[in-house]
């Protein structure tokens, strides 16, 4: 990464990340922070970054990744999901539990060029196993005792800077197919979140706990991920309409996240939900890990492209990939938007037109007429090239 600190971005189409219409303005970066936006800003000796023909966006914020490098089946290195793809900040969602988070805090987070935050798994062992093709099939809640609230609370209080909340995976197979184990995780994640004054994220798919029960329990600021998953207990009826409990949850401020993954985004759910009933996600995220890095997820821009295909306006796609996840992590005063005083995290994106395959987790393909390709990225004022295209 270059050591450049001060720069002036010119000639780009600037999306502020807040959902506002784009503007042709310059962006000045000084000492790793955004200093000002304006028309025809005079150079004060900064390096000029020519963004002609490109989108200037806040650095992408991926609200759902698994980057506990070297731990368990799932995790990729932060570099695989980060700056090279335009992502400047990421949230590891429950790979680590109370027994393992200290290792992540010591070795993974400080080594990453990206900002890496975490949701602590209510399971002490975290999400280190649980893939049915890799026996023995054991999940986070294989034993109810793994959902230990005092251990989770103690861990969060020990590492408050980077643990922004808690996470539970509610899938029957990840709980040894025992309902009591799922209930232990369900109750524990809310209790630990309440005791530490943080939000929680719920993964709920193929669970023995009813969908309506989960939706009714979610609090303002909590996050329901894997919104468009293919399992029968998703949040939409047989016609694709959102359940009443889903609408009620959104009305009280619950957030709904994509969490694409290898088993949690299908066109047959997303198309009617978005196009016919207008139930768009609050946040777009990849749930990137070893089993989807090379498809169907690939990266954050590809996931964003799927929502462009569905008809989500570009400024809203960028908002759902920048300021909205920053707000969900309670980091909106630090990052996620192109505003003076915030961290200078910026990505330059090429908005290409063409015919691009977009594959869901069932292997169904749609051809998207546009895509976003990250060209270069700035992290706290330092620039580097992205791995543009595939």
Secondary structure, 3 states (H helix, E strand, C coil): CCCCCCEEEECCEECCCCCCCCECCEEEEECCEEEEEECCCCCCCCEEEECCCCEEEECEEEEEECCCCCCCCCCCCHHHHCHHHCEEEEEEECCCCCCCHHHHHHHHCCCCCCEEEEEEECECCCCCCCCCCCCCCCCCCCCHHHECHHHHHHHHHHCCCCEEEEEEEECHHHHCCCHHHHHHHHHHHHHHHHHCCCEEEEEECCCCCCHHHHHHHCCCCCEEECCCCCCCCCCECCCCCECHHHHHHHHCCCEEECCCCCCCCCHHHHHHHHHHCCCCCCECCCCECCCCCCCCCCCHHHHHHHHHHHCCCHHHHHHHCCHHHHHHCCCCCCCCCCCCCCECCEEEEEEEEEEEEEECCCCCEEEEEEEEEEEEEEECCEEEECCCCC
